[in-house]
Amino acid sequence: MKILKFGAKWCPGCLVMKPRFKEIEANNPWLKTEYYDFDVAKDMVEKYNINEVLPTFVFLDKNDKEFLRLQGEVEKKKIIEIINKNKEK
């Protein structure tokens, strides 16, 4: 499983989510994550149809197929539940 994280410097919710994800990543070193800046990574923003509702988290299975998308501030507990439930994907 891989999580694509889309955010921007001007996004208040992104600032809230940054330390949450840092903690999740530290506790799950096997988890693959990639961060893309909405204003810089236009190719990825276009590829995944990311709109200005940020942050956006795109969950991909091992075949890089999207199976879940979350937007906005998400509780750490909910993200951990999703990761644990889908870690074999």
Buried (B, 14 or more C-beta within 10 A) or exposed (E): BBBBBBBBEEBEBBEEBBEBBEEBBEEBEEBEBEBBBBEEBEEBBEEBEBEEEBBBBBBBBEEEEEEBBBBBEBEBEEBBEBBEEEEEB
